[in-house]
């Protein structure tokens, strides 16, 4: 039986977008395209991206910019779906 629950798909999903020292602006188009193609995308926030803020704040901001749902954050990784 295949589950359509995004959280159950997260375990097998690889990180395909990395947010680095340039912040979230450079990855918004890429994340948007991947969400259109895949539906669920995992994003890793590198240390340089988190300077002065939290992963949760960055993840929420990125979700708003790409009009996606933030499914989960664990550590410095976030999962998005459309």
Residue pairs with C-beta under 8 A, 6 or more apart in sequence:
3 9
6 40
6 71
6 72
6 79
6 81
7 71
7 72
7 79
9 40
10 40
10 42
10 71
10 72
10 79
13 40
13 41
13 42
13 79
14 42
15 42
15 43
15 44
15 77
16 34
16 38
16 41
16 42
16 43
17 27
17 30
17 31
17 34
17 41
17 42
17 43
17 44
18 27
18 43
18 44
18 46
19 27
19 43
19 44
19 45
19 46
19 49
19 58
19 62
20 46
20 48
20 49
21 46
21 48
21 49
22 49
23 49
24 49
24 58
24 61
24 62
24 65
27 43
27 62
28 62
28 65
28 66
31 41
31 43
31 62
31 66
31 68
31 80
32 66
32 67
32 68
34 41
35 41
35 66
35 68
35 80
35 81
35 82
36 82
39 81
39 82
40 71
40 79
40 80
40 81
41 79
41 80
41 81
42 77
42 78
42 79
42 80
43 59
43 62
43 77
43 78
43 79
43 80
44 76
44 77
45 55
45 58
45 59
45 76
45 77
45 78
46 76
47 76
49 58
50 58
50 76
55 73
55 75
55 76
55 77
55 78
56 73
58 78
59 70
59 73
59 78
60 70
62 78
62 80
63 69
63 70
63 78
63 80
66 80
67 82
68 80
68 81
68 82
69 80
69 81
69 82
70 78
70 79
70 80
71 79
71 80
71 81
72 78
72 79
73 79
